Amino acid sequence: MPCTGLNCPKPTSLETNNEYSYEKLTQTAEYLKSLISFTPQIGIICGSGLGSLADSIQQKIEVPYPQIPNFPQSTVKGHSGCLVFGYIATVPLVCMKGRFHYYEGYPLEKCAMPVRVMKLLGIELLIVTNAAGGLNPNYKVGDVMLIKDHVNLMGFAGCNPLRGPNEERFGPRFPSMNGAYDPRLRAEAQKIAQGAGLAKGVHEGVYACLGGPCYETIAENRLLRQLGVDTVGMSTVHEVIVAKHCGLPVFAFSLVTNESVCDYESKVEPKHDEVIDAAKSMEAVLQKFVQGIIEFVAKNGVK
């Protein structure tokens, strides 16, 4: 039956109120610009337990999330909740110490909105990190996987950060996701890893994002393996989608912090505290690794 007159359902708030409009995000970006004297070239998103990547930033300016207009708040252990501005290897950048997740109760467009703010601040490259479960049987805790592609399982169910009216000033209605993860930087990262103490345990693979907060069942892990997924987590994909939508190249990697269980005889259960501990054990090496990526960009440019 066609929808006419009073029979029409009322539009949802998503359809009528764009909480993160171009104008509101511009206001957020302008506020942040008023606190700094430079234009950040690179944006970094730190995963669980990986906030120490910001420790190598020089001339720091830290801005807590509650201070930033229109910004969500991070509620998860291992996510500090502030933007850090400064320099690494003479490159001006902005780093998120603490990201936002769907399982915290935020819609995906809210989880990914900081990417658009960083774009408005002027970044030309997004570096995304995450702590993930290793599904590939060849991956061990402490390994690093350079993300070459992802499986957007939440998108299969219609959960997408680009859902709703499109904002053409950010990007097109139907963006292609081919080449979302920069192949040039991935190739260079393999070389940089050698000098950072990651000579072994560096892979390229496919990441999948699930909604969380519960970890995957054994049946789900087995299914993901069959789909060709190498690591699984609860972030990153929606951030990368928004980055691709607004024309930002992305370099992303997973730190394997636990082995995803695929055996019904196993008594192993993943725990968030163990994820944090595994990430902390790799702090120094990953700082050096990310610094190497930034130094390469400083010498050779983003493209």
C-alpha positions as a LaTeX table, in Angstrom:
\begin{tabular}{lrrr}
\hline
Residue & $x$ (\AA) & $y$ (\AA) & $z$ (\AA) \\
\hline
Met1 & 0.00 & 0.00 & 0.00 \\
Pro2 & 1.50 & 3.38 & $-0.99$ \\
Cys3 & 2.43 & 5.78 & 1.77 \\
Thr4 & 0.21 & 8.87 & 1.53 \\
Gly5 & $-0.97$ & 11.64 & 3.83 \\
Leu6 & $-1.39$ & 10.73 & 7.49 \\
Asn7 & $-0.47$ & 7.11 & 6.79 \\
Cys8 & 3.17 & 8.05 & 6.20 \\
Pro9 & 5.56 & 7.04 & 8.99 \\
Lys10 & 7.42 & 9.92 & 10.56 \\
Pro11 & 11.01 & 10.29 & 9.37 \\
Thr12 & 13.62 & 9.06 & 11.80 \\
Ser13 & 15.95 & 11.48 & 13.57 \\
Leu14 & 18.73 & 10.24 & 11.29 \\
Glu15 & 16.77 & 11.45 & 8.28 \\
Thr16 & 15.79 & 14.83 & 9.70 \\
Asn17 & 18.66 & 15.88 & 11.97 \\
Asn18 & 22.23 & 15.61 & 10.79 \\
Glu19 & 23.94 & 15.96 & 14.16 \\
Tyr20 & 27.31 & 16.15 & 12.45 \\
Ser21 & 26.62 & 18.46 & 9.55 \\
Tyr22 & 29.39 & 20.07 & 7.54 \\
Glu23 & 28.68 & 23.33 & 9.35 \\
Lys24 & 28.92 & 21.78 & 12.84 \\
Leu25 & 32.12 & 19.93 & 12.02 \\
Thr26 & 33.56 & 23.12 & 10.57 \\
Gln27 & 32.84 & 24.81 & 13.90 \\
Thr28 & 34.68 & 22.01 & 15.69 \\
Ala29 & 37.65 & 22.29 & 13.33 \\
Glu30 & 37.78 & 26.08 & 13.67 \\
Tyr31 & 37.85 & 25.78 & 17.46 \\
Leu32 & 40.79 & 23.37 & 17.26 \\
Lys33 & 42.60 & 25.58 & 14.75 \\
Ser34 & 42.38 & 28.41 & 17.27 \\
Leu35 & 44.49 & 26.34 & 19.70 \\
Ile36 & 47.37 & 25.54 & 17.33 \\
Ser37 & 49.72 & 27.50 & 15.09 \\
Phe38 & 50.23 & 24.90 & 12.34 \\
Thr39 & 48.26 & 22.72 & 9.94 \\
Pro40 & 48.55 & 18.99 & 10.75 \\
Gln41 & 49.63 & 16.92 & 7.76 \\
Ile42 & 48.93 & 13.47 & 9.22 \\
Gly43 & 46.14 & 12.17 & 11.45 \\
Ile44 & 46.67 & 9.10 & 13.67 \\
Ile45 & 44.01 & 7.00 & 15.41 \\
Cys46 & 45.35 & 4.91 & 18.30 \\
Gly47 & 43.79 & 1.54 & 19.08 \\
Ser48 & 43.31 & $-0.15$ & 22.48 \\
Gly49 & 46.50 & 0.07 & 24.51 \\
Leu50 & 48.30 & 1.88 & 21.67 \\
Gly51 & 47.85 & 5.42 & 22.97 \\
Ser52 & 51.56 & 5.47 & 23.84 \\
Leu53 & 52.19 & 6.11 & 20.14 \\
Ala54 & 51.46 & 9.73 & 21.03 \\
Asp55 & 54.33 & 9.76 & 23.53 \\
Ser56 & 56.88 & 10.38 & 20.78 \\
Ile57 & 55.11 & 13.58 & 19.69 \\
Gln58 & 57.13 & 16.73 & 20.29 \\
Gln59 & 55.79 & 20.20 & 21.22 \\
Lys60 & 52.55 & 18.60 & 22.39 \\
Ile61 & 49.26 & 20.38 & 22.72 \\
Glu62 & 46.69 & 18.08 & 24.36 \\
Val63 & 42.98 & 18.83 & 24.05 \\
Pro64 & 40.64 & 16.59 & 26.14 \\
Tyr65 & 37.55 & 15.42 & 24.27 \\
Pro66 & 35.11 & 17.06 & 26.76 \\
Gln67 & 36.65 & 20.42 & 25.84 \\
Ile68 & 35.99 & 20.00 & 22.10 \\
Pro69 & 32.63 & 21.25 & 20.76 \\
Asn70 & 30.39 & 18.53 & 19.24 \\
Phe71 & 32.89 & 15.77 & 20.15 \\
Pro72 & 31.87 & 12.39 & 21.64 \\
Gln73 & 33.52 & 10.97 & 24.77 \\
Ser74 & 35.61 & 7.81 & 24.95 \\
Thr75 & 34.43 & 5.35 & 27.62 \\
Val76 & 36.73 & 2.35 & 27.12 \\
Lys77 & 39.75 & 1.30 & 29.19 \\
Gly78 & 42.91 & 1.84 & 27.15 \\
His79 & 41.46 & 4.90 & 25.35 \\
Ser80 & 42.58 & 8.11 & 27.09 \\
Gly81 & 40.22 & 10.57 & 25.41 \\
Cys82 & 42.15 & 13.51 & 23.99 \\
Leu83 & 43.54 & 14.94 & 20.78 \\
Val84 & 47.30 & 15.46 & 20.77 \\
Phe85 & 48.79 & 17.99 & 18.36 \\
Gly86 & 52.52 & 18.29 & 17.69 \\
Tyr87 & 55.39 & 17.01 & 15.56 \\
Ile88 & 57.13 & 13.75 & 14.75 \\
Ala89 & 60.18 & 13.95 & 12.48 \\
Thr90 & 59.34 & 17.61 & 11.74 \\
Val91 & 55.91 & 16.53 & 10.43 \\
Pro92 & 52.94 & 18.35 & 12.03 \\
Leu93 & 50.20 & 15.95 & 13.02 \\
Val94 & 47.18 & 15.26 & 15.19 \\
Cys95 & 46.71 & 12.03 & 17.14 \\
Met96 & 43.54 & 10.58 & 18.66 \\
Lys97 & 44.29 & 8.96 & 22.03 \\
Gly98 & 41.03 & 7.10 & 22.28 \\
Arg99 & 38.51 & 6.30 & 19.57 \\
Phe100 & 34.76 & 5.71 & 19.62 \\
His101 & 33.02 & 2.38 & 19.13 \\
Tyr102 & 29.60 & 1.20 & 18.05 \\
Tyr103 & 29.30 & $-0.92$ & 21.21 \\
Glu104 & 29.58 & 2.20 & 23.38 \\
Gly105 & 26.16 & 3.17 & 22.04 \\
Tyr106 & 27.35 & 5.59 & 19.36 \\
Pro107 & 26.04 & 5.37 & 15.80 \\
Leu108 & 28.74 & 4.70 & 13.23 \\
Glu109 & 28.62 & 8.23 & 11.79 \\
Lys110 & 29.46 & 9.48 & 15.28 \\
Cys111 & 32.27 & 6.96 & 15.72 \\
Ala112 & 33.87 & 8.12 & 12.48 \\
Met113 & 33.17 & 11.88 & 12.65 \\
Pro114 & 36.69 & 12.72 & 13.97 \\
Val115 & 38.06 & 11.66 & 10.58 \\
Arg116 & 36.06 & 14.42 & 8.93 \\
Val117 & 37.21 & 16.89 & 11.57 \\
Met118 & 40.82 & 15.95 & 10.86 \\
Lys119 & 40.18 & 16.37 & 7.14 \\
Leu120 & 38.86 & 19.88 & 7.82 \\
Leu121 & 41.97 & 20.56 & 9.92 \\
Gly122 & 44.03 & 19.88 & 6.80 \\
Ile123 & 45.45 & 16.34 & 7.14 \\
Glu124 & 46.58 & 14.62 & 3.93 \\
Leu125 & 47.05 & 11.09 & 5.30 \\
Leu126 & 45.29 & 8.99 & 7.95 \\
Ile127 & 47.18 & 6.34 & 9.94 \\
Val128 & 44.86 & 3.91 & 11.73 \\
Thr129 & 45.94 & 1.35 & 14.33 \\
Asn130 & 43.99 & $-1.30$ & 16.16 \\
Ala131 & 44.39 & $-4.20$ & 18.55 \\
Ala132 & 42.89 & $-7.28$ & 16.94 \\
Gly133 & 42.35 & $-10.99$ & 17.29 \\
Gly134 & 44.48 & $-13.15$ & 15.02 \\
Leu135 & 42.35 & $-15.50$ & 12.92 \\
Asn136 & 45.06 & $-16.56$ & 10.52 \\
Pro137 & 46.70 & $-19.64$ & 12.10 \\
Asn138 & 50.11 & $-18.28$ & 11.09 \\
Tyr139 & 49.67 & $-15.13$ & 13.20 \\
Lys140 & 50.97 & $-14.98$ & 16.76 \\
Val141 & 50.43 & $-12.50$ & 19.59 \\
Gly142 & 52.75 & $-9.55$ & 18.97 \\
Asp143 & 52.62 & $-9.87$ & 15.18 \\
Val144 & 51.69 & $-6.87$ & 13.05 \\
Met145 & 49.33 & $-7.14$ & 10.09 \\
Leu146 & 49.39 & $-4.39$ & 7.46 \\
Ile147 & 45.77 & $-4.07$ & 6.36 \\
Lys148 & 45.36 & $-4.44$ & 2.60 \\
Asp149 & 41.56 & $-4.74$ & 2.61 \\
His150 & 38.59 & $-5.24$ & 4.91 \\
Val151 & 35.31 & $-7.10$ & 5.15 \\
Asn152 & 32.56 & $-4.70$ & 6.26 \\
Leu153 & 30.28 & $-7.20$ & 7.98 \\
Met154 & 28.30 & $-4.47$ & 9.73 \\
Gly155 & 27.70 & $-2.93$ & 6.33 \\
Phe156 & 26.07 & $-6.17$ & 5.19 \\
Ala157 & 23.34 & $-5.38$ & 7.73 \\
Gly158 & 22.99 & $-1.78$ & 6.56 \\
Cys159 & 25.16 & $-0.23$ & 9.31 \\
Asn160 & 27.36 & 2.26 & 7.47 \\
Pro161 & 28.79 & 5.63 & 8.57 \\
Leu162 & 27.66 & 7.13 & 5.23 \\
Arg163 & 24.02 & 6.15 & 5.74 \\
Gly164 & 21.62 & 9.06 & 5.43 \\
Pro165 & 21.75 & 12.19 & 3.27 \\
Asn166 & 25.11 & 12.53 & 1.53 \\
Glu167 & 27.26 & 15.61 & 2.14 \\
Glu168 & 28.79 & 16.35 & $-1.27$ \\
Arg169 & 31.33 & 18.72 & 0.29 \\
Phe170 & 32.96 & 15.65 & 1.85 \\
Gly171 & 32.55 & 13.17 & $-0.98$ \\
Pro172 & 30.30 & 11.35 & $-3.49$ \\
Arg173 & 27.09 & 9.46 & $-2.72$ \\
Phe174 & 28.54 & 6.11 & $-3.84$ \\
Pro175 & 32.29 & 6.00 & $-3.12$ \\
Ser176 & 34.39 & 3.12 & $-4.39$ \\
Met177 & 36.27 & 1.27 & $-1.67$ \\
Asn178 & 38.87 & $-0.19$ & $-4.03$ \\
Gly179 & 42.35 & 0.89 & $-2.99$ \\
Ala180 & 41.22 & 2.26 & 0.38 \\
Tyr181 & 44.51 & 1.12 & 1.94 \\
Asp182 & 47.48 & 2.83 & 0.28 \\
Pro183 & 49.61 & 0.15 & $-1.48$ \\
Arg184 & 52.70 & 2.39 & $-1.70$ \\
Leu185 & 52.83 & 2.90 & 2.05 \\
Arg186 & 52.18 & $-0.80$ & 2.68 \\
Ala187 & 55.14 & $-1.73$ & 0.51 \\
Glu188 & 57.38 & 0.79 & 2.26 \\
Ala189 & 56.16 & $-0.37$ & 5.68 \\
Gln190 & 57.57 & $-3.83$ & 5.00 \\
Lys191 & 61.03 & $-2.26$ & 4.69 \\
Ile192 & 60.56 & 0.07 & 7.66 \\
Ala193 & 59.54 & $-2.87$ & 9.83 \\
Gln194 & 62.97 & $-4.41$ & 9.38 \\
Gly195 & 64.66 & $-1.43$ & 11.02 \\
Ala196 & 62.05 & $-1.15$ & 13.77 \\
Gly197 & 62.64 & $-4.59$ & 15.23 \\
Leu198 & 59.75 & $-6.22$ & 13.38 \\
Ala199 & 61.89 & $-8.34$ & 11.06 \\
Lys200 & 59.61 & $-11.31$ & 11.79 \\
Gly201 & 55.90 & $-11.31$ & 12.38 \\
Val202 & 54.86 & $-8.71$ & 9.80 \\
His203 & 52.06 & $-9.76$ & 7.45 \\
Glu204 & 49.63 & $-8.30$ & 4.96 \\
Gly205 & 46.03 & $-9.32$ & 5.29 \\
Val206 & 42.32 & $-8.67$ & 5.58 \\
Tyr207 & 40.61 & $-7.16$ & 8.63 \\
Ala208 & 36.96 & $-7.50$ & 9.63 \\
Cys209 & 35.00 & $-5.31$ & 12.04 \\
Leu210 & 32.22 & $-6.70$ & 14.23 \\
Gly211 & 29.95 & $-4.65$ & 16.45 \\
Gly212 & 31.08 & $-6.02$ & 19.83 \\
Pro213 & 31.39 & $-5.75$ & 22.74 \\
Cys214 & 31.39 & $-9.53$ & 23.13 \\
Tyr215 & 34.20 & $-11.45$ & 21.49 \\
Glu216 & 33.36 & $-13.81$ & 18.65 \\
Thr217 & 32.06 & $-17.33$ & 19.10 \\
Ile218 & 34.07 & $-20.24$ & 17.77 \\
Ala219 & 31.52 & $-20.72$ & 14.98 \\
Glu220 & 31.84 & $-17.04$ & 14.03 \\
Asn221 & 35.64 & $-17.25$ & 13.99 \\
Arg222 & 35.48 & $-20.32$ & 11.78 \\
Leu223 & 33.12 & $-18.51$ & 9.41 \\
Leu224 & 35.40 & $-15.47$ & 9.24 \\
Arg225 & 38.36 & $-17.68$ & 8.42 \\
Gln226 & 36.38 & $-19.22$ & 5.58 \\
Leu227 & 35.70 & $-15.69$ & 4.29 \\
Gly228 & 39.43 & $-15.00$ & 4.11 \\
Val229 & 39.66 & $-12.75$ & 7.17 \\
Asp230 & 43.04 & $-12.66$ & 8.94 \\
Thr231 & 42.32 & $-10.36$ & 11.91 \\
Val232 & 39.09 & $-9.29$ & 13.57 \\
Gly233 & 38.24 & $-6.34$ & 15.80 \\
Met234 & 35.59 & $-3.75$ & 16.67 \\
Ser235 & 36.83 & $-0.60$ & 14.93 \\
Thr236 & 38.72 & 0.85 & 11.94 \\
Val237 & 36.45 & $-0.10$ & 9.02 \\
His238 & 33.96 & 2.77 & 9.46 \\
Glu239 & 36.84 & 5.21 & 9.95 \\
Val240 & 38.46 & 4.04 & 6.72 \\
Ile241 & 35.15 & 4.28 & 4.84 \\
Val242 & 34.78 & 7.92 & 5.89 \\
Ala243 & 38.43 & 8.61 & 5.01 \\
Lys244 & 37.98 & 7.14 & 1.52 \\
His245 & 34.75 & 9.11 & 1.11 \\
Cys246 & 36.57 & 12.39 & 1.73 \\
Gly247 & 39.62 & 11.52 & $-0.36$ \\
Leu248 & 42.15 & 10.66 & 2.35 \\
Pro249 & 44.76 & 7.95 & 1.72 \\
Val250 & 45.02 & 5.46 & 4.59 \\
Phe251 & 47.79 & 3.39 & 6.11 \\
Ala252 & 46.44 & 0.93 & 8.70 \\
Phe253 & 47.72 & $-1.98$ & 10.71 \\
Ser254 & 46.51 & $-4.45$ & 13.34 \\
Leu255 & 48.58 & $-5.49$ & 16.32 \\
Val256 & 47.63 & $-9.09$ & 17.09 \\
Thr257 & 46.90 & $-9.03$ & 20.82 \\
Asn258 & 45.13 & $-12.38$ & 21.13 \\
Glu259 & 44.64 & $-15.51$ & 19.07 \\
Ser260 & 41.00 & $-15.97$ & 18.09 \\
Val261 & 39.78 & $-19.37$ & 19.23 \\
Cys262 & 38.56 & $-21.75$ & 16.53 \\
Asp263 & 38.78 & $-25.01$ & 18.47 \\
Tyr264 & 35.90 & $-26.24$ & 20.66 \\
Glu265 & 38.38 & $-28.13$ & 22.84 \\
Ser266 & 40.25 & $-24.93$ & 23.75 \\
Lys267 & 39.74 & $-23.41$ & 27.21 \\
Val268 & 41.23 & $-20.04$ & 26.15 \\
Glu269 & 38.99 & $-16.99$ & 26.55 \\
Pro270 & 40.06 & $-13.54$ & 25.28 \\
Lys271 & 40.10 & $-10.80$ & 27.91 \\
His272 & 40.41 & $-7.05$ & 27.40 \\
Asp273 & 43.09 & $-6.67$ & 30.08 \\
Glu274 & 45.25 & $-9.18$ & 28.22 \\
Val275 & 44.72 & $-7.18$ & 25.02 \\
Ile276 & 45.96 & $-4.04$ & 26.80 \\
Asp277 & 48.96 & $-5.87$ & 28.24 \\
Ala278 & 49.92 & $-7.31$ & 24.84 \\
Ala279 & 49.72 & $-3.84$ & 23.27 \\
Lys280 & 51.86 & $-2.31$ & 26.03 \\
Ser281 & 54.54 & $-4.95$ & 25.52 \\
Met282 & 54.97 & $-3.67$ & 21.94 \\
Glu283 & 54.97 & 0.06 & 22.75 \\
Ala284 & 58.59 & 0.87 & 21.95 \\
Val285 & 58.72 & $-1.16$ & 18.74 \\
Leu286 & 55.47 & 0.28 & 17.39 \\
Gln287 & 56.53 & 3.84 & 18.21 \\
Lys288 & 59.65 & 3.31 & 16.13 \\
Phe289 & 57.63 & 1.69 & 13.35 \\
Val290 & 55.09 & 4.51 & 13.09 \\
Gln291 & 57.86 & 7.10 & 13.31 \\
Gly292 & 59.53 & 5.38 & 10.36 \\
Ile293 & 56.32 & 5.68 & 8.31 \\
Ile294 & 56.08 & 9.38 & 9.18 \\
Glu295 & 59.74 & 10.00 & 8.29 \\
Phe296 & 59.14 & 8.35 & 4.91 \\
Val297 & 56.17 & 10.63 & 4.28 \\
Ala298 & 58.26 & 13.65 & 5.35 \\
Lys299 & 60.88 & 12.81 & 2.70 \\
Asn300 & 58.68 & 11.55 & $-0.10$ \\
Gly301 & 55.28 & 13.15 & 0.37 \\
Val302 & 51.93 & 11.46 & 0.75 \\
Lys303 & 51.46 & 10.55 & $-2.92$ \\
\hline
\end{tabular}
